[in-house]
Amino acid sequence: MSVSKRIYMGVRSVVITVISAYALVCVYLYFIQSELLYYPDIAGRTLRSTPENLGLDYEDINITTEDNIKLHGWFIPASKSKGTVLFFHGNAGNISHRLRSIRIFNNINLSVFIFDYRGYGQSEGNITEQGSYLDAEAAWFYLTHTRGIPEENIILFGRSLGGSIAARLASQYQPAAVIIESAFSSVPSMGSRLYPILPVKLLSRFEYNTEEYVKSVSAPVLIAHSVNDDIIPYEEGQTVFSAANHPKHFLEMRGGHNDGFVMTGEDYTEGIERFISRYLRIHNNKKIRSGM
């Protein structure tokens, strides 16, 4: 065999090896996407504490989804409630890891309903994208029908993955307002940032397309994102903000992905309170003018 042919065969072998390895990585990532997106077992599914540990009254709530999955949550009433926050948490942990946020809302006279998605905390089932949307609808139905809370008194709040779930729900119903905090524009967008050499948009089995959902939201929207977010880049939040309809507001946070609301301190709390008070007041004024 000539030298040139040996070189050709060697290069060909290397190319085939690289292509095969690339294909195997793509196949591997395709099948483990759920494990990359959902982390219900981080810090465990056991509830570490309850609102009672903060001196807050609460009710243990169990709701059933359209596909007969039982979900667990808490309803935490505010003593002088101005409205109710429907809280969609991120992709890790459970509701007992969100007590600091619950206290923030309670301190500004907002009741909170927070629940665990299927496969998280004390909820049944296994998490899927479509399943998380059914979970959101079940939570909305619980507030509006079982508790009889008017739509215009409900604020949807979604953090990280929960931002996409909240945006989708808001595109179908008419809450008083929507807060999307530390969220991505879509799973393929985030995947492309993490794996720039892979055809993520072709491989992705998940969408969670916050950017598209928010285009159909007519309620006022607040986008909150940290310039220092170490997991979901600030640009992702800006993309969601650009896609949102008016009226819309942007709250710039400080700190990392998981502690931005804490690190931002009073600026965060005051920004949230100012936004919510403004649009709840508008709804209440409309009621008075219409004689309701």
Contacts in CASP RR format, 6 or more apart in sequence:
PFRMAT RR
TARGET T0000
AUTHOR 0000-0000-0000
METHOD contacts of the structure
MODEL  1
MSVSKRIYMGVRSVVITVISAYALVCVYLYFIQSELLYYPDIAGRTLRST
PENLGLDYEDINITTEDNIKLHGWFIPASKSKGTVLFFHGNAGNISHRLR
SIRIFNNINLSVFIFDYRGYGQSEGNITEQGSYLDAEAAWFYLTHTRGIP
EENIILFGRSLGGSIAARLASQYQPAAVIIESAFSSVPSMGSRLYPILPV
KLLSRFEYNTEEYVKSVSAPVLIAHSVNDDIIPYEEGQTVFSAANHPKHF
LEMRGGHNDGFVMTGEDYTEGIERFISRYLRIHNNKKIRSGM
1 9 0 8 1.000
25 198 0 8 1.000
26 198 0 8 1.000
26 199 0 8 1.000
26 203 0 8 1.000
29 36 0 8 1.000
29 195 0 8 1.000
29 198 0 8 1.000
29 203 0 8 1.000
30 203 0 8 1.000
30 205 0 8 1.000
33 203 0 8 1.000
33 204 0 8 1.000
33 205 0 8 1.000
33 206 0 8 1.000
34 127 0 8 1.000
34 128 0 8 1.000
37 91 0 8 1.000
37 161 0 8 1.000
37 187 0 8 1.000
37 206 0 8 1.000
38 91 0 8 1.000
38 127 0 8 1.000
39 91 0 8 1.000
39 92 0 8 1.000
39 93 0 8 1.000
40 92 0 8 1.000
40 93 0 8 1.000
40 94 0 8 1.000
40 117 0 8 1.000
40 119 0 8 1.000
40 120 0 8 1.000
40 121 0 8 1.000
40 127 0 8 1.000
41 93 0 8 1.000
42 92 0 8 1.000
42 93 0 8 1.000
43 92 0 8 1.000
43 93 0 8 1.000
43 94 0 8 1.000
43 97 0 8 1.000
44 93 0 8 1.000
44 94 0 8 1.000
44 121 0 8 1.000
45 93 0 8 1.000
45 94 0 8 1.000
45 119 0 8 1.000
45 120 0 8 1.000
45 121 0 8 1.000
45 122 0 8 1.000
46 121 0 8 1.000
47 94 0 8 1.000
47 95 0 8 1.000
47 96 0 8 1.000
47 121 0 8 1.000
47 122 0 8 1.000
48 96 0 8 1.000
48 97 0 8 1.000
49 96 0 8 1.000
49 99 0 8 1.000
50 58 0 8 1.000
50 74 0 8 1.000
50 96 0 8 1.000
51 57 0 8 1.000
51 58 0 8 1.000
51 74 0 8 1.000
51 76 0 8 1.000
51 99 0 8 1.000
51 102 0 8 1.000
52 58 0 8 1.000
53 99 0 8 1.000
54 99 0 8 1.000
54 102 0 8 1.000
54 103 0 8 1.000
56 76 0 8 1.000
56 102 0 8 1.000
56 103 0 8 1.000
56 106 0 8 1.000
57 76 0 8 1.000
57 77 0 8 1.000
58 74 0 8 1.000
58 75 0 8 1.000
58 76 0 8 1.000
58 77 0 8 1.000
59 74 0 8 1.000
59 75 0 8 1.000
59 76 0 8 1.000
59 77 0 8 1.000
60 72 0 8 1.000
60 73 0 8 1.000
60 74 0 8 1.000
61 72 0 8 1.000
61 73 0 8 1.000
61 74 0 8 1.000
61 75 0 8 1.000
61 113 0 8 1.000
61 115 0 8 1.000
61 142 0 8 1.000
62 70 0 8 1.000
62 71 0 8 1.000
62 72 0 8 1.000
62 73 0 8 1.000
63 70 0 8 1.000
63 71 0 8 1.000
63 73 0 8 1.000
63 115 0 8 1.000
63 138 0 8 1.000
63 139 0 8 1.000
63 141 0 8 1.000
63 142 0 8 1.000
63 146 0 8 1.000
64 70 0 8 1.000
64 71 0 8 1.000
64 138 0 8 1.000
65 71 0 8 1.000
65 118 0 8 1.000
65 131 0 8 1.000
65 134 0 8 1.000
65 135 0 8 1.000
65 137 0 8 1.000
65 138 0 8 1.000
66 134 0 8 1.000
66 137 0 8 1.000
66 138 0 8 1.000
67 131 0 8 1.000
67 134 0 8 1.000
69 118 0 8 1.000
69 123 0 8 1.000
69 124 0 8 1.000
69 125 0 8 1.000
69 131 0 8 1.000
69 134 0 8 1.000
69 135 0 8 1.000
70 123 0 8 1.000
70 124 0 8 1.000
71 115 0 8 1.000
71 116 0 8 1.000
71 117 0 8 1.000
71 118 0 8 1.000
71 123 0 8 1.000
71 124 0 8 1.000
71 135 0 8 1.000
71 138 0 8 1.000
71 139 0 8 1.000
72 95 0 8 1.000
72 115 0 8 1.000
72 116 0 8 1.000
72 121 0 8 1.000
72 122 0 8 1.000
72 123 0 8 1.000
73 95 0 8 1.000
73 113 0 8 1.000
73 114 0 8 1.000
73 115 0 8 1.000
73 116 0 8 1.000
73 122 0 8 1.000
73 123 0 8 1.000
74 95 0 8 1.000
74 102 0 8 1.000
74 112 0 8 1.000
74 113 0 8 1.000
74 114 0 8 1.000
74 115 0 8 1.000
75 111 0 8 1.000
75 112 0 8 1.000
75 113 0 8 1.000
75 147 0 8 1.000
76 102 0 8 1.000
76 106 0 8 1.000
76 111 0 8 1.000
76 112 0 8 1.000
76 113 0 8 1.000
76 114 0 8 1.000
77 111 0 8 1.000
78 105 0 8 1.000
78 106 0 8 1.000
78 109 0 8 1.000
78 110 0 8 1.000
78 111 0 8 1.000
78 112 0 8 1.000
79 109 0 8 1.000
80 109 0 8 1.000
81 109 0 8 1.000
81 110 0 8 1.000
81 111 0 8 1.000
82 108 0 8 1.000
82 109 0 8 1.000
82 110 0 8 1.000
82 276 0 8 1.000
82 277 0 8 1.000
82 280 0 8 1.000
83 109 0 8 1.000
83 110 0 8 1.000
83 111 0 8 1.000
83 149 0 8 1.000
83 153 0 8 1.000
83 154 0 8 1.000
83 155 0 8 1.000
83 176 0 8 1.000
83 280 0 8 1.000
84 110 0 8 1.000
84 111 0 8 1.000
84 112 0 8 1.000
84 113 0 8 1.000
84 143 0 8 1.000
84 149 0 8 1.000
84 153 0 8 1.000
84 154 0 8 1.000
84 155 0 8 1.000
85 105 0 8 1.000
85 110 0 8 1.000
85 111 0 8 1.000
85 112 0 8 1.000
85 113 0 8 1.000
85 154 0 8 1.000
85 155 0 8 1.000
85 156 0 8 1.000
85 157 0 8 1.000
86 113 0 8 1.000
86 139 0 8 1.000
86 140 0 8 1.000
86 143 0 8 1.000
86 154 0 8 1.000
86 155 0 8 1.000
86 156 0 8 1.000
86 157 0 8 1.000
86 166 0 8 1.000
86 175 0 8 1.000
87 98 0 8 1.000
87 101 0 8 1.000
87 102 0 8 1.000
87 105 0 8 1.000
87 112 0 8 1.000
87 113 0 8 1.000
87 114 0 8 1.000
87 115 0 8 1.000
87 157 0 8 1.000
87 158 0 8 1.000
88 136 0 8 1.000
88 156 0 8 1.000
88 157 0 8 1.000
88 158 0 8 1.000
88 159 0 8 1.000
88 161 0 8 1.000
88 162 0 8 1.000
88 163 0 8 1.000
88 165 0 8 1.000
88 166 0 8 1.000
89 95 0 8 1.000
89 97 0 8 1.000
89 98 0 8 1.000
89 114 0 8 1.000
89 116 0 8 1.000
89 158 0 8 1.000
89 159 0 8 1.000
89 160 0 8 1.000
89 162 0 8 1.000
90 158 0 8 1.000
90 159 0 8 1.000
90 160 0 8 1.000
90 161 0 8 1.000
90 162 0 8 1.000
90 163 0 8 1.000
91 160 0 8 1.000
91 161 0 8 1.000
91 162 0 8 1.000
93 120 0 8 1.000
93 121 0 8 1.000
94 116 0 8 1.000
94 120 0 8 1.000
94 121 0 8 1.000
94 122 0 8 1.000
95 114 0 8 1.000
95 115 0 8 1.000
95 116 0 8 1.000
95 121 0 8 1.000
98 114 0 8 1.000
100 261 0 8 1.000
100 262 0 8 1.000
101 159 0 8 1.000
101 261 0 8 1.000
102 112 0 8 1.000
102 114 0 8 1.000
104 261 0 8 1.000
104 268 0 8 1.000
104 269 0 8 1.000
104 272 0 8 1.000
105 111 0 8 1.000
105 112 0 8 1.000
105 157 0 8 1.000
105 272 0 8 1.000
106 112 0 8 1.000
107 269 0 8 1.000
108 269 0 8 1.000
108 272 0 8 1.000
108 273 0 8 1.000
108 276 0 8 1.000
110 155 0 8 1.000
110 276 0 8 1.000
113 139 0 8 1.000
113 142 0 8 1.000
113 143 0 8 1.000
115 123 0 8 1.000
115 135 0 8 1.000
115 139 0 8 1.000
116 122 0 8 1.000
116 123 0 8 1.000
117 123 0 8 1.000
117 127 0 8 1.000
117 131 0 8 1.000
117 132 0 8 1.000
117 135 0 8 1.000
118 124 0 8 1.000
118 125 0 8 1.000
118 126 0 8 1.000
118 127 0 8 1.000
118 128 0 8 1.000
118 131 0 8 1.000
118 132 0 8 1.000
118 135 0 8 1.000
119 125 0 8 1.000
119 126 0 8 1.000
119 127 0 8 1.000
120 127 0 8 1.000
123 135 0 8 1.000
129 206 0 8 1.000
129 207 0 8 1.000
129 208 0 8 1.000
132 165 0 8 1.000
133 165 0 8 1.000
133 168 0 8 1.000
133 169 0 8 1.000
135 165 0 8 1.000
136 165 0 8 1.000
136 166 0 8 1.000
136 168 0 8 1.000
136 169 0 8 1.000
137 169 0 8 1.000
137 172 0 8 1.000
140 154 0 8 1.000
140 169 0 8 1.000
140 173 0 8 1.000
143 149 0 8 1.000
143 154 0 8 1.000
144 150 0 8 1.000
144 151 0 8 1.000
144 154 0 8 1.000
151 173 0 8 1.000
151 174 0 8 1.000
151 175 0 8 1.000
151 176 0 8 1.000
152 174 0 8 1.000
152 175 0 8 1.000
152 176 0 8 1.000
152 283 0 8 1.000
152 286 0 8 1.000
152 287 0 8 1.000
153 176 0 8 1.000
153 280 0 8 1.000
153 283 0 8 1.000
154 175 0 8 1.000
154 176 0 8 1.000
155 175 0 8 1.000
155 176 0 8 1.000
155 177 0 8 1.000
155 178 0 8 1.000
155 179 0 8 1.000
155 276 0 8 1.000
155 280 0 8 1.000
156 166 0 8 1.000
156 169 0 8 1.000
156 170 0 8 1.000
156 175 0 8 1.000
156 177 0 8 1.000
156 178 0 8 1.000
156 179 0 8 1.000
156 219 0 8 1.000
157 166 0 8 1.000
157 178 0 8 1.000
157 179 0 8 1.000
157 181 0 8 1.000
158 165 0 8 1.000
158 166 0 8 1.000
158 179 0 8 1.000
158 180 0 8 1.000
158 181 0 8 1.000
158 183 0 8 1.000
159 181 0 8 1.000
159 182 0 8 1.000
159 183 0 8 1.000
160 181 0 8 1.000
160 182 0 8 1.000
160 183 0 8 1.000
160 184 0 8 1.000
160 231 0 8 1.000
160 232 0 8 1.000
160 257 0 8 1.000
161 183 0 8 1.000
161 208 0 8 1.000
162 183 0 8 1.000
163 180 0 8 1.000
163 181 0 8 1.000
163 183 0 8 1.000
163 210 0 8 1.000
164 183 0 8 1.000
164 184 0 8 1.000
164 186 0 8 1.000
164 208 0 8 1.000
164 209 0 8 1.000
164 210 0 8 1.000
164 213 0 8 1.000
165 208 0 8 1.000
166 178 0 8 1.000
166 179 0 8 1.000
166 180 0 8 1.000
167 178 0 8 1.000
167 180 0 8 1.000
167 183 0 8 1.000
167 210 0 8 1.000
167 213 0 8 1.000
167 214 0 8 1.000
167 217 0 8 1.000
167 240 0 8 1.000
168 213 0 8 1.000
169 175 0 8 1.000
170 178 0 8 1.000
170 213 0 8 1.000
170 214 0 8 1.000
170 217 0 8 1.000
170 219 0 8 1.000
170 221 0 8 1.000
171 213 0 8 1.000
171 214 0 8 1.000
171 215 0 8 1.000
171 216 0 8 1.000
171 217 0 8 1.000
174 218 0 8 1.000
174 219 0 8 1.000
175 219 0 8 1.000
176 219 0 8 1.000
176 220 0 8 1.000
176 276 0 8 1.000
176 279 0 8 1.000
176 280 0 8 1.000
176 283 0 8 1.000
177 219 0 8 1.000
177 220 0 8 1.000
177 221 0 8 1.000
177 222 0 8 1.000
177 275 0 8 1.000
177 276 0 8 1.000
177 279 0 8 1.000
177 280 0 8 1.000
178 217 0 8 1.000
178 219 0 8 1.000
178 220 0 8 1.000
178 221 0 8 1.000
178 222 0 8 1.000
179 221 0 8 1.000
179 222 0 8 1.000
179 224 0 8 1.000
179 272 0 8 1.000
179 275 0 8 1.000
179 276 0 8 1.000
180 210 0 8 1.000
180 214 0 8 1.000
180 221 0 8 1.000
180 222 0 8 1.000
180 223 0 8 1.000
180 224 0 8 1.000
180 240 0 8 1.000
181 223 0 8 1.000
181 224 0 8 1.000
181 225 0 8 1.000
181 253 0 8 1.000
181 261 0 8 1.000
182 224 0 8 1.000
182 225 0 8 1.000
182 226 0 8 1.000
182 229 0 8 1.000
182 231 0 8 1.000
182 232 0 8 1.000
182 237 0 8 1.000
182 253 0 8 1.000
182 257 0 8 1.000
182 260 0 8 1.000
183 210 0 8 1.000
183 223 0 8 1.000
183 225 0 8 1.000
183 232 0 8 1.000
183 236 0 8 1.000
183 237 0 8 1.000
183 240 0 8 1.000
184 190 0 8 1.000
184 208 0 8 1.000
184 210 0 8 1.000
184 232 0 8 1.000
184 236 0 8 1.000
184 237 0 8 1.000
184 240 0 8 1.000
185 209 0 8 1.000
185 210 0 8 1.000
185 211 0 8 1.000
185 236 0 8 1.000
185 237 0 8 1.000
185 239 0 8 1.000
185 240 0 8 1.000
185 243 0 8 1.000
186 207 0 8 1.000
186 208 0 8 1.000
186 209 0 8 1.000
186 210 0 8 1.000
186 211 0 8 1.000
186 212 0 8 1.000
187 204 0 8 1.000
187 206 0 8 1.000
187 207 0 8 1.000
187 208 0 8 1.000
187 209 0 8 1.000
188 200 0 8 1.000
188 201 0 8 1.000
188 204 0 8 1.000
188 207 0 8 1.000
189 211 0 8 1.000
189 236 0 8 1.000
189 239 0 8 1.000
190 232 0 8 1.000
190 236 0 8 1.000
191 200 0 8 1.000
191 204 0 8 1.000
192 200 0 8 1.000
192 201 0 8 1.000
193 233 0 8 1.000
194 200 0 8 1.000
210 240 0 8 1.000
211 239 0 8 1.000
211 240 0 8 1.000
211 243 0 8 1.000
212 243 0 8 1.000
214 221 0 8 1.000
214 240 0 8 1.000
214 243 0 8 1.000
214 244 0 8 1.000
214 245 0 8 1.000
215 243 0 8 1.000
215 244 0 8 1.000
215 245 0 8 1.000
217 244 0 8 1.000
217 245 0 8 1.000
218 245 0 8 1.000
219 279 0 8 1.000
220 247 0 8 1.000
220 248 0 8 1.000
220 249 0 8 1.000
220 275 0 8 1.000
220 278 0 8 1.000
220 279 0 8 1.000
221 244 0 8 1.000
221 245 0 8 1.000
221 247 0 8 1.000
221 248 0 8 1.000
221 249 0 8 1.000
222 248 0 8 1.000
222 249 0 8 1.000
222 250 0 8 1.000
222 251 0 8 1.000
222 272 0 8 1.000
222 275 0 8 1.000
223 237 0 8 1.000
223 240 0 8 1.000
223 241 0 8 1.000
223 244 0 8 1.000
223 248 0 8 1.000
223 249 0 8 1.000
223 250 0 8 1.000
223 251 0 8 1.000
224 250 0 8 1.000
224 251 0 8 1.000
224 252 0 8 1.000
224 253 0 8 1.000
224 261 0 8 1.000
224 268 0 8 1.000
224 272 0 8 1.000
225 232 0 8 1.000
225 234 0 8 1.000
225 236 0 8 1.000
225 237 0 8 1.000
225 238 0 8 1.000
225 250 0 8 1.000
225 251 0 8 1.000
225 252 0 8 1.000
225 253 0 8 1.000
226 234 0 8 1.000
226 252 0 8 1.000
226 253 0 8 1.000
226 254 0 8 1.000
226 255 0 8 1.000
226 256 0 8 1.000
226 257 0 8 1.000
226 260 0 8 1.000
226 263 0 8 1.000
226 264 0 8 1.000
227 234 0 8 1.000
227 252 0 8 1.000
227 253 0 8 1.000
227 254 0 8 1.000
228 234 0 8 1.000
228 254 0 8 1.000
228 255 0 8 1.000
228 256 0 8 1.000
228 260 0 8 1.000
229 253 0 8 1.000
229 255 0 8 1.000
229 256 0 8 1.000
229 257 0 8 1.000
229 260 0 8 1.000
230 256 0 8 1.000
230 257 0 8 1.000
231 256 0 8 1.000
231 257 0 8 1.000
231 258 0 8 1.000
232 257 0 8 1.000
238 250 0 8 1.000
241 248 0 8 1.000
241 250 0 8 1.000
247 279 0 8 1.000
249 275 0 8 1.000
251 267 0 8 1.000
251 268 0 8 1.000
251 271 0 8 1.000
251 272 0 8 1.000
251 275 0 8 1.000
253 260 0 8 1.000
253 261 0 8 1.000
253 263 0 8 1.000
253 264 0 8 1.000
253 267 0 8 1.000
253 268 0 8 1.000
254 260 0 8 1.000
254 263 0 8 1.000
254 264 0 8 1.000
255 263 0 8 1.000
255 264 0 8 1.000
256 263 0 8 1.000
260 268 0 8 1.000
261 268 0 8 1.000
END
